[in-house]
């Protein structure tokens, strides 16, 4: 499946809705493809300006969806063909995906978290999604040989692999692991474990479309997240202003696809 793509503030993102994303996951598994899936928010945009491993990760991504309303607002201000339905966060699609996985007997492998948290997470998945085949391995693997670790993962014969080590460690690992992993879907999992085990508080879902999730997280973890939410955006704003006042003909070229395809998922011929 092929999705329209737009460029803004130094990054490229695909225009995809939640249902299209889920269809893409299912199709990739059914066709036994190997695809790397990432997401972009203000934090990833900030890191992409400064960290080579982050840029390399998005270069190998087959799909990078929008996970943050500020990116939607900036794209709208730049007259790019985007809408709020293209903002898709992990917390909005994981439950549907895990239920699909249980129903279709897909095997999911999660790499991340501390040893004790990983054991708890595996139990949470099995309890919450009866029939789900899931295996969890702790994320303290910096001294591991990547090829050897991938062989351990491949023994489980996973349909999907989530890597949740935090940015940019998880992205660097995925780039190194892609040649060795035998799976259909490879995700940068972020704080998935922490959210699903309750170690991290998830904002009410109504806050997402309003662009207020960052405020919820900041209130609950001010010391850890103050720089991310209060300082990092100021580093991105100059990029946005520069693009806002660039020639409109140039801006039009940043939509990588036909305008009439902007909101439609097209299948490759």
QUIRAGI-V718802 format. One record per residue. SS is DSSP state (helix for helix, strand for strand, loop for the rest). PHI is phi as a letter, one per 20 degrees, with the letter a starting at -180 (NA if undefined). Layout:
ss=SS phi=PHI
ss=SS phi=PHI
This chain:
ss=loop phi=NA
ss=strand phi=c
ss=loop phi=c
ss=loop phi=g
ss=strand phi=c
ss=strand phi=c
ss=strand phi=d
ss=strand phi=b
ss=loop phi=k
ss=loop phi=n
ss=strand phi=c
ss=strand phi=d
ss=strand phi=c
ss=strand phi=e
ss=loop phi=e
ss=loop phi=b
ss=loop phi=e
ss=helix phi=g
ss=helix phi=f
ss=helix phi=f
ss=helix phi=f
ss=helix phi=f
ss=helix phi=f
ss=helix phi=f
ss=helix phi=f
ss=helix phi=f
ss=helix phi=f
ss=helix phi=f
ss=helix phi=f
ss=helix phi=f
ss=loop phi=e
ss=loop phi=l
ss=loop phi=f
ss=loop phi=c
ss=strand phi=c
ss=strand phi=d
ss=strand phi=d
ss=strand phi=c
ss=strand phi=c
ss=strand phi=d
ss=loop phi=c
ss=helix phi=f
ss=helix phi=f
ss=helix phi=f
ss=helix phi=f
ss=helix phi=f
ss=helix phi=f
ss=helix phi=f
ss=loop phi=f
ss=loop phi=c
ss=loop phi=c
ss=helix phi=f
ss=helix phi=f
ss=helix phi=f
ss=helix phi=f
ss=helix phi=f
ss=helix phi=f
ss=helix phi=f
ss=helix phi=f
ss=helix phi=e
ss=loop phi=f
ss=loop phi=e
ss=strand phi=b
ss=strand phi=c
ss=strand phi=e
ss=strand phi=e
ss=loop phi=c
ss=loop phi=r
ss=helix phi=f
ss=helix phi=g
ss=helix phi=f
ss=helix phi=f
ss=helix phi=f
ss=helix phi=f
ss=helix phi=f
ss=helix phi=f
ss=helix phi=f
ss=loop phi=e
ss=loop phi=m
ss=loop phi=e
ss=loop phi=f
ss=loop phi=c
ss=loop phi=b
ss=helix phi=f
ss=helix phi=f
ss=helix phi=e
ss=strand phi=e
ss=loop phi=c
ss=loop phi=d
ss=helix phi=g
ss=helix phi=f
ss=helix phi=e
ss=helix phi=d
ss=helix phi=f
ss=helix phi=f
ss=helix phi=f
ss=helix phi=f
ss=helix phi=f
ss=helix phi=f
ss=helix phi=f
ss=helix phi=f
ss=helix phi=f
ss=helix phi=f
ss=helix phi=e
ss=loop phi=l
ss=loop phi=f
ss=strand phi=d
ss=strand phi=d
ss=strand phi=d
ss=strand phi=d
ss=strand phi=d
ss=strand phi=r
ss=loop phi=n
ss=loop phi=f
ss=helix phi=g
ss=helix phi=f
ss=helix phi=f
ss=helix phi=f
ss=helix phi=f
ss=helix phi=f
ss=helix phi=f
ss=helix phi=f
ss=helix phi=f
ss=helix phi=g
ss=helix phi=f
ss=helix phi=f
ss=helix phi=f
ss=helix phi=f
ss=loop phi=c
ss=loop phi=g
ss=loop phi=n
ss=loop phi=f
ss=strand phi=e
ss=strand phi=c
ss=strand phi=c
ss=strand phi=c
ss=strand phi=c
ss=loop phi=g
ss=loop phi=e
ss=loop phi=e
ss=loop phi=c
ss=loop phi=f
ss=loop phi=e
ss=loop phi=f
ss=loop phi=f
ss=helix phi=g
ss=helix phi=f
ss=helix phi=f
ss=helix phi=f
ss=helix phi=f
ss=helix phi=f
ss=helix phi=f
ss=helix phi=f
ss=helix phi=f
ss=helix phi=f
ss=loop phi=f
ss=loop phi=l
ss=loop phi=f
ss=loop phi=e
ss=strand phi=b
ss=strand phi=c
ss=strand phi=d
ss=strand phi=d
ss=strand phi=c
ss=loop phi=d
ss=loop phi=n
ss=loop phi=e
ss=loop phi=e
ss=helix phi=f
ss=helix phi=f
ss=helix phi=f
ss=helix phi=f
ss=helix phi=f
ss=helix phi=f
ss=helix phi=g
ss=helix phi=f
ss=helix phi=e
ss=loop phi=g
ss=loop phi=f
ss=loop phi=d
ss=loop phi=f
ss=loop phi=d
ss=loop phi=b
ss=loop phi=e
ss=strand phi=c
ss=strand phi=c
ss=strand phi=d
ss=strand phi=e
ss=loop phi=e
ss=loop phi=l
ss=loop phi=e
ss=helix phi=g
ss=helix phi=g
ss=helix phi=f
ss=helix phi=f
ss=helix phi=f
ss=helix phi=e
ss=loop phi=n
ss=loop phi=f
ss=loop phi=d
ss=loop phi=f
ss=loop phi=e
ss=loop phi=f
ss=loop phi=g
ss=loop phi=f
ss=helix phi=f
ss=helix phi=f
ss=helix phi=g
ss=helix phi=f
ss=loop phi=e
ss=loop phi=m
ss=loop phi=d
ss=helix phi=g
ss=helix phi=f
ss=helix phi=f
ss=helix phi=f
ss=helix phi=f
ss=helix phi=f
ss=helix phi=f
ss=helix phi=e
ss=loop phi=c
ss=helix phi=f
ss=helix phi=f
ss=helix phi=f
ss=helix phi=d
ss=helix phi=g
ss=helix phi=f
ss=helix phi=f
ss=helix phi=e
ss=helix phi=d
ss=helix phi=d
ss=helix phi=g
ss=helix phi=g
ss=helix phi=f
ss=helix phi=e
ss=helix phi=e
ss=helix phi=g
ss=helix phi=g
ss=helix phi=f
ss=helix phi=f
ss=helix phi=f
ss=helix phi=f
ss=helix phi=f
ss=helix phi=f
ss=loop phi=d
ss=loop phi=f
ss=loop phi=g
ss=helix phi=f
ss=helix phi=f
ss=helix phi=f
ss=helix phi=f
ss=helix phi=f
ss=helix phi=f
ss=loop phi=f
ss=strand phi=e
ss=strand phi=e
ss=loop phi=r
ss=loop phi=f
ss=helix phi=g
ss=helix phi=f
ss=helix phi=e
ss=loop phi=g
ss=loop phi=d
ss=loop phi=c
ss=loop phi=e
ss=strand phi=d
ss=loop phi=e
ss=loop phi=f
ss=loop phi=e
